[in-house]
Amino acid sequence: MKKIGVLTSGGDAPGMNAAVRAVARTALTSGMEVLGIRRGYQGLLSGDVFEMDLRSVSDIIHHGGTMLYTARSKEYNTPEGVQKAADMCRKLGIEGVVVIGGDGSFRGARDLTGAGIPCVCIPGTIDNDVASSEYTVGFDTAMNTAVDMVDRLRDTTESHDRCSVVEVMGRRCGDLALLVGIAVGATVILVPEVPFDFQKDIIDRMQFTQKTGKKHFIIVVAEGVGGVTELAHKIEESTGIETRATVLGHVQRGGSPTLRDRVVASEMGYKAVKLLESGRSNRVIVVREGKVVDLDITEALAMKRPFNKELYDIALKISI
Ligand code: F6P
């Protein structure tokens, strides 16, 4: 393989830059040319690319966001769009593509491979919602950012003897809420994977802890459950405790990536290029049983995401 492309797609995640850096440097030092593709599949459709050299990826490992920019492309998500992107690859001499993104981006890569352009994917999203991988690049940074934000909320919540209902991101996945909830000592953690009863799981629990002397409360709600403003009203009405709702939002996507995200992204980037170099494609680099390995994209996409119910139950036991 003489020339590869690299793109980031879907929501940006801290650590994507470390992955791009590893891809570019591994390919260049293996004798390949590398094209950086701007704004994901959308940029590929319009041929928005630039030649990368060893210095193109200098001083990016510590930056959040993605130097390649990112997008969610409607046009690419059609058979004509995929064909157009494959034709563009052939026109630009791109013989393989490393795609960094979530499950949606993997589907795009599977289709591009089907259209004759070999692809390898790296899971990059703050949601940790890629079924085939125990870990996605960006998750650790987002968790730590959210913990920092909720710690700040706790200061003011405590000072006013209030309750704070905080929504964290995660799309339909409760991992971010679960781990952040444990780390901030939330009294209640609501995730889409576990149904809840308003009276029993929130009000009774708050009132029980109130009797033991607790005066302020943090409730962490996953984005997939949502409705934090309404929930805050209902809690205030039922308990008489002043309650505020906070949606952390996109701050969770920014910031300098943690050591873990930089290291995982670097290893994945290296392995992605080595797979393409050895002629393998339609693969996704994943973490399984703590190791960075690769799987077939189609198999990976068919997997179901497990939720760590055991950890959720532990959280309930200790945050009381
Ligand atoms: O996938 C990352 C994510 O931040 C999700 O947590 C969230 O649901 C979504 O992207 C937000 O998307 P947008 O950036 O388009 O508002």
Boltz pocket constraint, residues with backbone or C-beta under 6 A from the ligand:
constraints:
  - pocket:
      binder: B
      contacts: [[A, 11], [A, 12], [A, 125], [A, 126], [A, 127], [A, 169], [A, 170], [A, 171], [A, 223], [A, 253]]
      max_distance: 6.0
